[in-house]
Amino acid sequence: MKVTNIPFMAMRKIVAIFSITLILISLGSLATKGLQFGLDFTGGTLVEVTYDEAPNLDDVRELLGKNGYGDVVVQNFGSSTDVVVRMANSYTPTLGDEVLSTLQSDGTNKVLLQRSEFVGAQVGEELREQGGLGMLLALAVVMIYVAVRFQFKFSLASVAALVHDVIITLGFFSIFEVEFDLTVLAALLAVVGYSLNDTIVVCDRIRENFRIMRDTEPYDLVNESINQTLGRTLITSLTTLFVLVVLFVAGGEAIHNFSMALLVGIVVGTYSSVFVAANLLLALDVKREDLVPAPKEELEDDLP
């Protein structure tokens, strides 16, 4: 594959301003609007029903919406005839029967109530805390791994790039008020792994080039390393994005937000692997001596 010669690091100041702007906008939205947490985190009511024939889920959502049940999630559960309705309404003993009556009012399909239960807010709070701790633990493990595998400056740059990706992805969900549930949290963890993989490839090439290109300045060496890995980065990202676009369009509501989070995260992660991590390495003044030990001076013969 032909190696490009794009001056990525010549754009590092513009890229830094762009990234900082995105982070500030994301943090501002998270601070003012927050995230639209789903029932996994906030608690709510779950109603499971069974149809004689597989219903059209869009029709079920429309029917519930017309009867005053806003902010509902309608999904298949196990089979095409089993449907779960999740809603933020406060739980009452009769809510399941009320939802059942609404679904039966259509008259085109027989519906039976299987269960109606409440998902408590305390459970949601525990899930939220554990999810946040899981994210912090993942970043800590990444930082330790990169520090051992490469060097501490690489560790700082890699983790900062991952934090950059997570904040901007969360900011996207906050700005556009997309529901944040456990599937989105799982997607964020997947984005961390994906972005780290891309960043490690670039860092590994930078380390190897420091050993080979002894007369090249760090600025030019980092730029050359990015160009050498650019083809691999773009091919990996594009093939992954093709799959995610199909999942986003045809995967159904159950994985809609999951695929959306991965789409946003992988686009941002690819950008950060090319620009952000390498930019931070230069800002941290990475040098050949950080990776290649200086040759030991020959000991003088002290014998008389």
Long-range contacts (C-beta under 8 A, 24 or more apart in sequence): 1-231, 3-227, 3-228, 3-231, 4-227, 4-230, 4-231, 5-227, 6-226, 6-227, 6-230, 7-223, 8-223, 8-226, 8-227, 8-274, 8-275, 8-278, 9-219, 9-222, 9-223, 9-226, 9-278, 9-279, 9-282, 10-223, 11-275, 12-275, 12-279, 12-282, 15-275, 15-276, 15-279, 16-279, 19-164, 19-272, 19-275, 19-276, 22-168, 22-171, 23-164, 23-167, 23-168, 23-171, 25-171, 25-175, 26-167, 26-168, 26-170, 26-171, 26-172, 26-174, 26-175, 27-167, 27-171, 29-171, 29-174, 29-175, 30-167, 30-170, 30-171, 30-174, 33-174, 33-175, 33-177, 34-174, 35-170, 35-173, 35-174, 35-180, 36-173, 36-174, 36-177, 36-178, 36-179, 36-180, 37-124, 37-128, 37-179, 37-180, 37-181, 38-73, 38-86, 38-179, 38-180, 38-181, 38-182, 39-73, 39-86, 39-87, 39-88, 39-119, 39-124, 39-181, 40-119, 40-124, 40-127, 40-181, 40-182, 41-124, 41-125, 41-127, 41-128, 41-180, 41-181, 41-182, 42-88, 42-121, 42-124, 43-118, 43-119, 43-120, 43-121, 43-122, 43-123, 43-124, 44-86, 44-87, 44-88, 44-89, 44-91, 44-118, 44-119, 45-86, 45-87, 45-88, 45-89, 45-90, 45-91, 45-95, 45-116, 45-117, 45-118, 45-119, 46-84, 46-85, 46-86, 46-115, 46-116, 46-117, 46-118, 46-119, 47-84, 47-85, 47-86, 47-87, 47-95, 47-96, 47-99, 47-100, 47-113, 47-115, 47-116, 48-77, 48-82, 48-83, 48-84, 48-85, 48-113, 48-114, 48-115, 48-116, 49-82, 49-83, 49-85, 49-99, 49-100, 49-103, 49-111, 49-112, 49-113, 49-114, 50-81, 50-82, 50-83, 50-111, 50-112, 50-114, 51-81, 51-82, 51-83, 51-109, 51-110, 51-111, 52-81, 52-109, 52-110, 52-111, 53-81, 53-109, 54-80, 54-81, 55-81, 55-83, 55-109, 57-83, 57-252, 57-253, 59-106, 60-85, 60-103, 63-102, 63-103, 63-105, 63-106, 64-99, 64-102, 64-103, 67-102, 67-105, 69-99, 69-102, 73-179, 73-253, 74-253, 75-252, 75-253, 75-254, 76-252, 76-254, 82-114, 91-116, 91-117, 91-118, 127-182, 131-182, 131-185, 134-189, 135-166, 135-185, 135-188, 135-189, 135-192, 138-189, 138-192, 139-163, 139-192, 142-192, 142-196, 146-200, 146-203, 149-200, 150-203, 150-204, 150-207, 150-291, 151-286, 151-290, 151-291, 153-281, 153-284, 153-285, 153-286, 153-290, 154-203, 154-207, 154-281, 154-286, 156-280, 156-284, 157-203, 157-277, 157-278, 157-280, 157-281, 157-284, 158-196, 158-199, 158-200, 158-203, 158-277, 160-276, 160-277, 160-280, 161-195, 161-199, 161-272, 161-273, 161-276, 161-277, 161-280, 162-192, 162-195, 162-196, 162-199, 162-272, 164-268, 164-272, 164-276, 165-191, 165-192, 165-195, 165-265, 165-268, 165-269, 165-272, 166-191, 166-192, 168-264, 168-268, 169-261, 169-264, 169-265, 169-268, 172-264, 173-261, 178-257, 178-260, 179-257, 180-257, 181-257, 183-254, 183-255, 183-257, 183-258, 183-261, 184-257, 184-258, 184-260, 184-261, 186-258, 187-257, 187-258, 187-259, 187-261, 187-262, 187-265, 188-261, 188-265, 190-262, 190-265, 191-261, 191-262, 191-265, 191-266, 191-268, 191-269, 194-240, 194-265, 194-266, 194-269, 195-265, 195-266, 195-268, 195-269, 195-270, 195-272, 195-273, 198-233, 198-236, 198-237, 198-269, 198-270, 198-273, 199-272, 199-273, 199-277, 201-229, 201-232, 201-233, 201-273, 202-226, 202-229, 202-233, 202-273, 202-274, 202-277, 202-278, 203-277, 203-281, 205-229, 206-278, 206-281, 206-286, 207-291, 210-288, 210-291, 210-292, 211-291, 211-292, 214-288, 218-282, 218-285, 218-286, 218-287, 218-288, 219-282, 222-278, 222-281, 222-282, 222-286, 225-278, 226-274, 226-278, 230-274, 233-270, 233-273, 233-274, 234-270, 237-266, 237-267, 237-270, 240-266, 241-266, 241-267
